[in-house]
Structures are given as C-alpha cells and as structure tokens.
Amino acid sequence: MSISEKIRSEVLARANYRCEYCRTNSRLIGMPLVMEHITPKSAATISFG
C-alpha cells in the first residue's frame, strides 16, 4: 500500500521537508525523501529458497 500524494505533501510540510530521523533537508541530499522504506515485520513476506 502506498501513501497518497495528499498525505505525502502534508507529512513533508509538517516535517519542514526534512528527514524526521536525521533532520537532513531534502535539498542537501539532492533527492526526494523516501517515506515507505520501513516494512513492518507483520507485513514481511517469508521466502524459503
């Protein structure tokens, strides 16, 4: 499930366009911030070879 553009915009504005973990501004890193990079264990897929 992906985040809607409306929610993505609201989150970025609330965070002042910075990573909420390290506080780096997206302009400094030269690429858009990624929101969906953490997958909860409950949503992980298990693969057996």
C-alpha positions in Angstrom: 0.0 0.0 0.0 1.5 3.3 -1.0 0.9 6.7 0.6 -1.4 9.1 -1.2 0.1 12.3 -2.7 -2.1 14.4 -0.4 -0.8 12.7 2.8 2.8 12.7 1.4 2.6 16.5 0.9 1.1 17.0 4.4 3.9 15.0 6.0 6.7 16.7 4.1 5.3 20.2 5.0 4.9 19.2 8.7 8.5 18.0 8.8 9.7 21.2 7.0 11.0 19.0 4.1 13.5 17.3 6.4 14.1 13.6 7.4 12.3 13.2 10.7 15.1 10.8 11.8 18.3 12.7 11.0 16.8 16.1 10.2 18.7 16.4 6.9 17.0 18.7 4.4 15.9 17.1 1.1 17.7 19.9 -0.8 21.0 19.0 0.7 20.9 15.4 -0.3 19.7 16.2 -3.8 16.9 13.7 -4.0 13.3 13.3 -2.7 12.8 11.9 0.8 11.5 8.3 1.0 8.6 7.5 3.3 8.0 3.9 2.6 11.4 2.4 3.4 10.4 0.5 6.5 8.3 -2.6 6.2 6.8 -3.9 9.4 7.6 -7.5 10.3 3.9 -8.3 10.2 3.8 -7.3 6.5 7.1 -9.1 5.6 7.0 -12.0 3.1 8.8 -15.1 4.1 10.6 -17.0 1.3 12.1 -20.5 1.7 14.7 -20.7 -1.1 
